[in-house]
Amino acid sequence: MIEALKKKLGAEGEKLLHELHVILPAEIRRAVEMGDLKENSEYKAALERQQFVQARLGQLTQRLSKLSAIDPSQIPKDKAGLGSKVVVVCQDTKAKETYHLVFGDSEDFDEGHVTMMSPIGRSLLGVAVGDLVTLKLPTRTRKMKVVELVTIHDV
């Protein structure tokens, strides 16, 4: 999971670097050749895009740095943590629900993905199979039992 995310972010970074060093300079050069830069919308748009790309590259670099600092050996093998799939049964409705614990700054949330800092994510961190989880929500309190756990080590 961590390596796949690093690969995805690295690929995005490579595309942005290509845009920053090849595409945008060509667009800026073309816009400069048109003349009067005060009223040149192409020039302004290219500069704005350049600033955006630089900012995004900074974010990617920071995120990749944080990902590299994660030590998978520190993630428990028998308790829920980053990358875990947790299946719970609601004690009231007996409905089965599946949650995947992901980073708080994830951009792609599939169904069932919850950040570790969300109320659900915080209540699931560190649980094991058989544990009862109490989830306090603004409207009610839910009690759930953990029936299945797949950690990042099991994938």
Helices and strands as residue ranges (DSSP letters): H 2-18, I 19-23, H 24-33, H 41-68, G 72-74, E 85-90, E 96-102, E 113-115, H 119-124, E 132-136, E 141-150
